[in-house]
Amino acid sequence: MGVVCSAYDQKTGEEVAIKKISNLFSGPCTAVRTLREIMILRQMRHGNVISLKKVMLPAKKTNFKDVYLVYELMETDLHDIISSGQPLSKHQIQYFIFQILCGLKYLHSANILHRDLKPANILVNRNCDLKICDFGLARANARDEYEFMTEYVVTRWYRAPELLLCSYNYGLQLIAISMSAFLPSLDPLALDLLKRMLVFNPEKRITVLEALQHPYLTGLYSPEVEGTSPVDVNVNLEESAKESMIREMIWSEMLHFP
């Protein structure tokens, strides 16, 4: 969503990334997803979550069509790294997994579910610093077990099995294959962590904290590096909300930035 370019901030002397989102109100979803992104990132302060530095204020509240979001600059994303065929060392893989889990634990502490976590939404620098980005599909975690949350989330290839298999109208065929046979050269500890992450039943799946404390990440984890959000963010906005209301809310969010 949007076009991104790098730029130079003459006031701070920093290189930044600017995302232009055009024709914000041309469709039912773009404006609401942009508002979610701004609402969440304005309140997030964690080394593994992308930093939103500024939202450029348009001339008038009543008729702006485009929005410019200014982020910290990152060099690439995990999708490009994976697609490039560039080999990653064991330590790089461990560090990437560790940072993703730290970022997720922080988001969960703010009551945020990302819902579109995939390699393209995980930004990386050449020194292996990692940031989670793109919060357009994020929601506040349901406090009520009966609260409805749509199944149509996350790029299809990365959906959790409980989203793919919840419909009672369809049968389920499982392909029985040993993961150790499928990944024979994988570190045994990495294989164990992977198995625990890929459990079908979400109630039995390893939690983020348990994953951080897994032996595979020994030497990286300590409670001090987790970080906890001081705020509880509510971003459950209706995508059918009126344009006037969303426009007002986006404008109000913009005013929080210097």
Protein Blocks (a to p, Z undefined) as FASTA:
>chain_A
ZZddddddfknopacdddddehkllpmklmmmmmmmmmmmmmgccfkbccdfbdcddfbl
klpfbdcddddddfbdfklmmmnopacdfklmmmmmmmmmmmmmmmmmnopafklacfkl
pccdfkopacdehjllgccddfbfkbccdfbgcjfklccfklmmmpmkbccddddddfkl
mmmmbcfklmmmmmmmmgfblmlpccfklmmmpmklgojacfklnopafbdcdfbdcfkb
cfklmmmmmmmmmmmpZZ
